[in-house]
């Protein structure tokens, strides 16, 4: 690791665009002071944030580490910590972090930190990583690398353990997660990276179709009679059916399903992980839309419905329970209308709403490769 002539250790946070860059920019304001306090010995740190798609075209950790090393040498940085929101794999296991103490490099996969308190977990992980890399100088060039504490990377649900490293690899320390709990943690992290709440404003045409369907259905006497005749279990079935239809339609129509031409178990595992994250991401977005439709339909019903007309048509007084049942059933009908309306959205618009920028780029690269 090189040390700047002014006695300041320059730390570069090399971040993929979108969420990783935002996370890096927020932590960069706190890192210099925190690193100086924790390292002691009067050390000073300068933190730079560089946003670029360093993972473009590959998800292979050794290749990425070589890219990071070349980038660090070109810029003269002392330490480089690269952040990506892609799930990386090493020998069939989910990679948490790779470190090279000799070159002052680290590669951190954010999804392995989970989906809760991501900013805090990422900051602690970067702090521990930088201190581990900086400690090599204190130990001397020939000293053994100081393994970072696993505490910032570990949760009770997904234990982290050291991973195997090939002889030709740049990294000298690797942490991975494995097993069902590790899979779940990475899945939650991937969904968090996709930010499913962005699906709602991203599907403007589908929402317009759903709102129009709901507005018409709310004043339709046939819908009133159907809503009054349905029991709670049948209303639940209608909810599940409409939501599943919307999820399936979006995935199929926008070609969100990930297919791999590779036959290896690791490739199939990656495909399952990507598809699971797609289903959960789209599912959360559709459920948010569904809840919003219930609220909007309820407000519309309170404004437009006439109690006497409703009672003469259905034979039931218009009370709070009737408002709720009607709004619930109309939300299911409107969701089906929204599914049809989503066909007016471009595939790119749906992908932009469902995925992070880096995931969109990865899928575009796969389509180009398949076309070749």
N, C-alpha and C positions, 0 to 999 in steps of 0.2 A: 504494500500500500504506500502510495506517495503522500508526502506531507507538504503543504504549501509553505513557501518561504517565510510568510508572515506569521507562522505559528497557528494559523487558523485551518481547521479541518473542513474542507469543502465537501458537503454532502449533497448529492443530486438525487432527487426523487423523480425517476423516469416513469411517467404514468401514461397508460393508455387513455385515449380521449374519453370524455363523458364522465361517468361516476368516479373512476380512479383518479382522474385529474382533480375533480372537486374535492375528494377526500384528501389528496396530497396538498392542495392549496390551503385547506383548513388547518391541517396539522402543521404545515410549515411555519405558521405564526407562533406556534408554541414550542416547536422542537429545539431551536437553538438554546433557549434558556433551560429547558428540561434536560437536554443532553449535557450541558455544562455543569448543572447541579449534580447530576448522577455520576458523571465521569470523574469529577474532582481534579486535583493537580493543576488547577488553573487553565484547563483546556477551553478553547473556544471553538464554536461550530458555526458554520455558515450553510444555510439550507437553500437550495435552488429547486424549483419545480419546472420540469420540462415535459410538455404534453406532446406525445407522438405515438403513432400506432406501431410500437416496436415488435408486436406479436404478429404483424401482417404476414400471412402466407405460411405460418408454421405454429404448431403447439408443442413442439419438441423442446423440453427443458434444456438439454445440452446446447442445441442450436441457439436458443434464446440467450443463454449465458454467454456464448461467444459474441453474439450481437451486442450485449450489454458491455462486455469487456472492450470491444472495439470502440463503442461510443464513448466510454469513459476515458480511454486513452486519447481519443481525438480531442476531447474537451479539457483534459487535464484535471478531472475531478478526483478527489481522494477516495471517496466512497460513493458507490452508486447502488441505490435500492430501487428496483423496478417493481411497479405495481400493475397488475392486470386483473380484470374481472372475468377472465376466461378460466374455466376449471382445467388445470393441467394434470397430466398423469405421468407416472414414472413406474415402469415395470408392473403395470396393472393396478397401482395404488394412486390415490389422490394426493398430489403434491401440495404441501403447505408452503414450504420455503426451501430454497437452495441458497447456500452461502459459499463463497470462495474467499477465504481469509488472505490468501496469497495476493489476489488481485483487488480485494476490497469491494466485492460484488455480492448482491443478494437479489433473488427473484421471489416475490411474494404473490401467491394466488389468493385474492381476496375472498372468493366464495368459500374457501375452507375455514374462514373465520366465522361463518354462520351469518344469519340475517338480522340478529338483534345487537344493538349497541355497536354497530359496525365501525363507526368513526372512532370510538374509544378503543376498541380492540385493535384496529389497524394502527392507531398511534402507538399503543403499547408495544405491538409487534415490531414496528419500525424502530422504536427507541431501543428495544433489546437487541435488535439486529445490528444497528449502528454501533452500539457499545461493544458488541461482540467483535465486529470488524475492526473498530478502533483499538480494542484491547490487544490486537496482534502487535501493534507498534510497541506497546508497553512491555510485552513479553519478549520482544526482540524478533528479528526476521526469521530466526530458526526455531523459535518457540512453538509449542503445539498450539493449534487453534483453540480459542475459547468458545466452547459451545454456548449459544444463547440459552437463557432459561426458557423452558417450555411453557411457563406459566401464561404468557400472553396468547399462546396458540391453543391452549388446552381448555376444554370444557368438560363437565362431568358426563355429557352425552356423547362426546367423541374424543377418546384418548388419542394423543399424538405420540408417535414413536419415531426413532431414527430410521431412515430408509437406506437401502443399498445404493452405492455409487459405483459406476463403471470406472475402470482404470484410466480411460482416455478423457474422462469428463473434467470440466473446469472446477466444478463444485467439490468441496471437501467436507461439507456438513449438509445433511438433508433431513427434513422432517416430513412425514406423510401421515395420512389418516386412512383407515381401512375399516372394512366391516359394515354392517347395516347402519350403525350409528354415524359412522363417518360419511356414508352415502347420504343419509338424511341431512346432515349438517351442510354438506356441499350443495345439495338440492335447494335447501332454504337460502343459502348464499347466492345461488344462481338466480333464484326467483327475486331476491332482493335487488340484485344487480339489474334485472330486467325492469324493475319498478312498475309492477302491474297496474298501479293506479293511473298511469299515463294512458292506458288503453281507453279510458272513458272519453276524454276529449279528443283522442286520436281517431275515433270512429264516428265522425260527425254525421255522415249520411245514414249509418245504421241507427244512430240515436234519433235522428229526425224521423226516420220511418217508425221507430218504436213509439216516440211521443205522439205522432199522428195517429197510429193505430190505437194507442191508449185513449186519446181524446175522443175518437169516434166510438170506441167500444164502451166507454163510460156512459154514454147517453143512448146506448142501444138496449131496447127492452128485452131482446132475446138474451143478451149477456146478463141482464138483471136476473131473469128467471133461472139461467144456468148457475149463476153464482149462488143463488138461494138454495138450489137443489143439491149442491155439492157438499159432501162432508169434509171434515178436516183432512182425513187420509187422502181423499181424492184431490183436494187442493194441493197437498204436498206432492202427490204424483205429478200433477200439472206443472208445479214449480220445477221439479227435478227434470221432467221431460223437456220443458222449454229451455232450461239452462244447458242441458246436455246437447240439445239440438243446436243452440247458438255456439257452444264451444266447438262442436264437431264441424259445423258449417265454416266457422272462421279458419280452423286448422286446415280443412280440406281445400276450401276455396282459395286461400292465400298460400297454399303449399308450404305450411309451416312444419310439416312432419319431416323429421330428419332421417334420411336413408344413407347408408354407407355401402360402398362397393367392396370395402375390405372384409375379409373373412376372419380376421383374428378376433379372439375373445375380447381383447382390449378395445378394439374398434366397436364391437357390438355393445360393450359396456358403456362406452362414450355415447353411442346412439341412444341407448335407453335413458341415460342421464339427461341428454338434451331434450328428448321427447317428454320425459317426465316434467322437466322444468317448463316446457311449452304448455303442457296441459294445466299445470298449476298456475302459471302466469295468466293464461287466458281465462282460466276458471275464476281466479280472484277478480280480474277485471269485469267479467260478465256478472258475477255476484254483486259487485259494487253498482253496476248499471241496474241490476234487478232491484236492489234496495232503493236506488234513486227513483226508479219508476213507481214503486209503491208509494213513496212520499209524494211524488208529483201527481199521481192519479188520485190519491186521497185528497190533496188540496183542490184539485179540479172538481172532484165529486162534491166536496163541501160547498164549492162555489156554485155549481151548475144544477145539481139535482133538486127536484121538487118533491117533498115528502108525500104530498097527496097523490101525485102522478105515480110515484114509485109504489105506494101502498095499493093503489087501484090496479096496477099491473101485476104485482107479485103476490098481493094478499098479505104482505108483511109490512109492519110499520118501519120507517126508515130511522134506525137507531145506530148507535156507535158500532155495534157488531156488524150491521149490514154495510155500513161504510167500509169497515175494515175488510170484510169478506169480498166485497166488490172490487176494492182496490187491489187486493191480493190476486184475485183471479184475472183482472184486467192486466196486471203486470206480466202474468204468464202469456196472455194473448199478445201483448205488446212486444214481448221478447221474441216471439216467433216472427212478428212483423219486422223486428230489428234484424233478425237473421237474414231475412229476405233482402232487407235494405243494405246489408253489408256487402251484398253482391255488387253494389254500385261503387264500393270503395276499390281503389287500386291495390294490388298486392303489396306494393311498396309502402303505401300508407298504413296498411295493417301491420306489416313487419316493423315499421318505424314506431308504431304504437306499442307493439308487443315486446320488442327486444331493445337491448342496449346498443349503442352505435357499434361497438366492437363485435357484438354477436351478429349484427346485420352484415358487417364486412366479412365475417367468417363464412356466413351462408352465401354471400355473393361469390366468394372465392370458390366454394364448393360447386356452385352452379356453373361457373366458368370451367372448372376442371371436368365436370360431368359432360359439358358441351364439347370439350376437346376430345 
